[in-house]
Amino acid sequence: MKNIKNIFITGAQFGNKGAQSLLFSTICQLKKVYPDAEFYYYPIDNSEKYNKKLYKFHIVGKTSYSQKYEDSVIFRLLLNFCGIFAKIFKKDKAIKRTRELHNTIKNMDLMVDVSGYQLGSKWSYKINNRFLHWIENAKRYNIPVVLMPQSFGPFDYGSNQKKMDKRIRKTLEKVDLIYAREDEGAKLLREKYGLKQVRQCCDLVLQNDKECDLSMIYYDVPENKIINLKTKNNVAIIPNFQTVEHGNSESVLLAYEELINQLTEWGKNVVIFRHSKDLELCKKIYNQIKIRKEQVQLIEREFECTEYSEFVNQFDYIAASRFHAVLHAYQQGVPCLVLGWSVKYMELAKLFNQEQYVIDITNQKDNKNLMECLFKLESNYLQEKETIIKLAQKLPKHKCVNEIKEYLEQ
């Protein structure tokens, strides 16, 4: 039986509030089965932006040397012997941080990846490469690796197909447990790459038995600063810049304009805000509103993931394109018009019997189907709220962490 004292977490960032909530949920749930474990978090955004004094987990970052340092023994030896030159060229801090990350990885008892979606041909080679590299680094030192519930695929790499297929198969074969959020991703991994250790399970945030205990995260738990809306009949608009990148920007903006015009015609008060790095898109949507603009509010401040869960309760329903914005809304029993761009949105909605309210906003010739969904949701949102609450109670709690503990104790 392996003694788990040090756990390394990859795949998250705080710029994306879904990723932040995945990190917090992972730590809180793993703490219940490994109460004495130390957590080491490698953020995929800039580690220097984090205030390390706030958090009970350790934050580690890489340098421009880090990957070569892991890959090459010769480079490691050269860097370790160039201390005097490093001071001359003012690189000694970078070399020190490079060694720190290397020593951290070597001393881990478990690595878990909490990426929401990073392995697939919809993403750049850089993103795919970073994802695979962390697994390869851990397996150099025989560290157990678990991929927490996330999306996978498609795997259509064009001219790099053979090269990527070979690397993905070789790397993922070494992973101890792979959790796919969607049936489609699980099927792809099993059939295309012959992986036997793939399990299908809902998002880790949905496996929380209650709100995450933030005293496990912070030394001093910050107070949530919730905006209390003074209006009723509220509907939220939460966009995602990915819909613009994967679709036609003009048609996406037009879709939002039509939605908001219809909502305000019904007397709804519309609040536009971001769940992640979508402020510019929020501003574009707000600025194009020409009629009944007094019923539309733009909130520019950034919410913490814990603040969002409380804030979303003030809405009749939301129209959202961020996966975890939808997920947290469902957790609170708030119905959603899901403006998605990949299969993960449909499979999330199916968990709550809400697939009739999912539209691929990047692939609309006109907005007829979108408006039909909106009319249906407006008519049924009170009944849908009851359905969502009932089905949320049936989701498995702590399923992944309990299975990880059982697997590692074999």
Summary of the structure (lengths in Angstrom):
residues: 410
radius of gyration: 22.4
end to end distance: 6.3
largest distance: 72.2
contacts: 1321
relative contact order: 0.12
helix: 50%
strand: 14%
